[in-house]
Amino acid sequence: MAKHPYNRTVFQSLALVSQFGITMLVPIAMMFVVGYWLDLKLKTSFFAVVLFFIGALAGFSNVYRLARKIYGRKERKD
C-alpha cells in the first residue's frame, strides 16, 4: 500500500476539528447538567438555560484561545 504525503495532514485536520468540537461541547454539557441539577433541587426553571449560555460562552472562549494558539504557531513557522 502506497503512502500518500497528505495522509498526515488529513489526520491532523481531523484531530483538530474533533478537538474544537470537544472543547466547545464539554463546557456546555457540564454547565447544563449543573443547571438542570440546580433546577431540580431548588424547584426553579431557569438555571439550566442560564448556565447553558454561560457554558456556550466558555466554550467559544476556549475555541478562540485554541485557534489563536494554533494559528500563532503556524505563523511563526512561515
Steps between C-alpha positions, in 0.01 A plus 500: 500500500646833392519776758370836389673814626168661592391222740669669794336834418158339472533328837631816662204694362254240626661509843482878503131504403415244767700696757304814415174308538595349835632833624164657414264227618649404837442836675149525355406150614655541845331834567164374375516194724589716801216739413253215458607355835457841666155534343398165643638576847370857526172441311582774247498503122767744385840379623537245219447765232721761665784256565463359148577844357787549745638165384462610137697817572768296674512259205536783248773650714685167512473452123621857440805449723576164339474650150726790592757259639490277192507778240761693696722192487448466123584865435829468689597203281446698177 
